Amino acid sequence: MLLLECPWCGGRNASEFAYAGEPMPRPDPESAGPAEWRGYLYLRANRCGWTRERWYHRAGCRRFFEIERNTQTHELRPVGGGAGGPDE
């Protein structure tokens, strides 16, 4: 069982959360071409080791936040604060 530490609600079971992917800057809708949008929507680094992830606490405070997770060991460490989700 994976436990995630929500900055607002504390430690909770990962089943309360929705994975929101790697934090990536959104392309400019006015200038981005199809290749740039394809990369933004579908391509991920899928790194082995420490990676930064966005999560959404759907069964709690309904906020987005970021954590760092080791993809080999599932060790977690906080990044701090919110991640600029729709509610912030």
C-alpha positions, -999 to 999 in steps of 0.1 A, spaced: 0 0 0 13 34 -10 7 63 15 8 98 1 13 129 23 -12 155 13 0 190 25 -35 199 37 -50 166 49 -19 146 60 -10 110 52 -36 90 33 -39 58 12 -30 63 -24 -65 51 -35 -78 86 -24 -57 103 -50 -56 106 -88 -22 106 -105 -19 138 -126 14 131 -143 47 148 -145 46 186 -141 51 201 -176 46 236 -189 16 238 -212 24 248 -248 12 281 -261 -21 274 -279 -14 302 -304 20 290 -316 23 253 -308 22 228 -336 9 192 -336 43 177 -327 46 199 -296 10 191 -285 16 154 -290 47 156 -268 28 175 -241 -1 151 -241 14 117 -246 52 116 -241 66 111 -206 102 107 -194 94 76 -173 127 80 -153 142 53 -131 149 69 -97 137 102 -83 110 120 -103 86 148 -96 49 140 -98 15 158 -95 -13 143 -76 -49 153 -71 -66 145 -37 -100 136 -51 -114 120 -20 -103 148 4 -95 184 -1 -97 183 -39 -64 201 -44 -33 194 -65 1 190 -50 36 178 -61 58 152 -45 91 136 -54 89 98 -57 116 72 -62 102 49 -89 124 20 -77 117 21 -40 85 42 -38 102 64 -12 84 98 -11 96 133 -2 76 165 -2 82 193 -26 62 218 -6 30 238 -11 4 234 -38 10 229 -75 -12 255 -90 -42 234 -97 -76 247 -107 -86 255 -71 -55 276 -64 
